[in-house]
């Protein structure tokens, strides 16, 4: 997700920005579909204003609460005859503080997340950025090509140039340009890691998307492997020649001691 700070955007500005962003993402999806790629999900990328307090609380739950680590609820209901007990337990509705409730909005989730938040060693990394009016751009999954399109629309730069007026006149409407001037990139969160603005731009600049990144990684590993092989091979050759030279010297010395003249060449 990308995190922006905004400054009193008007509704007409929001409409124009959302329209241009949706059009840019649709072009990326069309390009991916033409290449036979299944990872086109532009419709799932959302631009929305958030309430800072609610978002911070939700982020604590997502980051610090792990329901799979909570005690499991009993398989059988207390009044089920299959339950191994002779006690009479009234069949009542679960209260809000029932520890069997472990969903994200439960009291258990809130208490666990709040307790972990007090631990200074546990941080989600976005604490310094959660100030002022905020806007989020959320992605269903990591896609450098979609991220690049978002930057070209919402935060154009030299690396991510904005659409030309001739190619996209709607982008240069006064309402859209006025709204874009009120947006400022704060950072991003990718695969659980927090990036500043430059780091987020680096993710968007990966050529070929994730496939390009995988290709770069494979090429780098192959280069490292070839370098290690050459180093080991050269070291082995050097050791072999050294040992052969030493063996030849020892043979000559033994022959000299036996009264035989060493052979030339």
JOMO-V632529 format. One record per residue. RES is the residue in three letters. SS is DSSP state (a for helix, b for strand, c for the rest). Layout:
RES/SS + RES/SS
This chain:
UNK/c + UNK/b + UNK/b + UNK/b + UNK/b + UNK/b + UNK/c + UNK/c + UNK/c + UNK/c + UNK/a + UNK/a + UNK/a + UNK/a + UNK/a + UNK/a + UNK/a + UNK/a + UNK/a + UNK/a + UNK/a + UNK/a + UNK/a + UNK/a + UNK/a + UNK/a + UNK/a + UNK/a + UNK/a + UNK/a + UNK/a + UNK/a + UNK/a + UNK/a + UNK/c + UNK/c + UNK/c + UNK/c + UNK/c + UNK/c + UNK/c + UNK/a + UNK/a + UNK/a + UNK/c + UNK/b + UNK/b + UNK/b + UNK/b + UNK/b + UNK/c + UNK/a + UNK/a + UNK/a + UNK/a + UNK/a + UNK/a + UNK/a + UNK/a + UNK/a + UNK/a + UNK/a + UNK/a + UNK/a + UNK/c + UNK/c + UNK/a + UNK/a + UNK/a + UNK/c + UNK/c + UNK/c + UNK/c + UNK/c + UNK/c + UNK/c + UNK/c + UNK/c + UNK/c + UNK/c + UNK/c + UNK/c + UNK/c + UNK/c + UNK/c + UNK/c + UNK/c + UNK/c + UNK/c + UNK/c + UNK/c + UNK/c + UNK/c + UNK/c + UNK/c + UNK/c + UNK/c + UNK/c + UNK/c + UNK/c + UNK/c + UNK/c + UNK/c + UNK/c + UNK/c + UNK/c + UNK/a + UNK/a + UNK/a + UNK/a + UNK/a + UNK/a + UNK/a + UNK/a + UNK/a + UNK/a + UNK/a + UNK/c + UNK/c + UNK/c + UNK/c + UNK/c + UNK/c + UNK/c + UNK/c + UNK/c + UNK/a + UNK/a + UNK/a + UNK/c + UNK/c + UNK/c + UNK/c + UNK/b + UNK/b + UNK/b + UNK/b + UNK/b + UNK/c + UNK/c + UNK/c + UNK/c + UNK/c + UNK/a + UNK/a + UNK/a + UNK/a + UNK/a + UNK/a + UNK/a + UNK/a + UNK/a + UNK/a + UNK/a + UNK/c + UNK/c + UNK/c + UNK/c + UNK/c + UNK/c + UNK/c + UNK/c + UNK/c + UNK/c + UNK/c + UNK/c + UNK/c + UNK/c + UNK/a + UNK/a + UNK/a + UNK/a + UNK/c + UNK/a + UNK/a + UNK/a + UNK/a + UNK/a + UNK/a + UNK/a + UNK/c + UNK/c + UNK/b + UNK/b + UNK/b + UNK/b + UNK/b + UNK/b + UNK/b + UNK/b + UNK/c + UNK/c + UNK/b + UNK/b + UNK/b + UNK/c + UNK/a + UNK/a + UNK/a + UNK/a + UNK/a + UNK/a + UNK/a + UNK/a + UNK/c + UNK/c + UNK/c + UNK/c + UNK/a + UNK/a + UNK/a + UNK/a + UNK/a + UNK/a + UNK/a + UNK/a + UNK/a + UNK/a + UNK/a + UNK/a + UNK/a + UNK/a + UNK/a + UNK/a + UNK/a + UNK/a + UNK/a + UNK/a + UNK/a + UNK/a + UNK/a + UNK/a + UNK/a + UNK/a + UNK/a + UNK/a + UNK/a + UNK/a + UNK/a + UNK/a + UNK/a + UNK/a + UNK/a + UNK/a + UNK/a + UNK/a + UNK/a + UNK/a + UNK/a + UNK/a + UNK/a + UNK/a + UNK/a + UNK/a + UNK/a + UNK/a + UNK/a + UNK/c + UNK/c + UNK/c + UNK/c + UNK/c + UNK/c + UNK/c + UNK/c
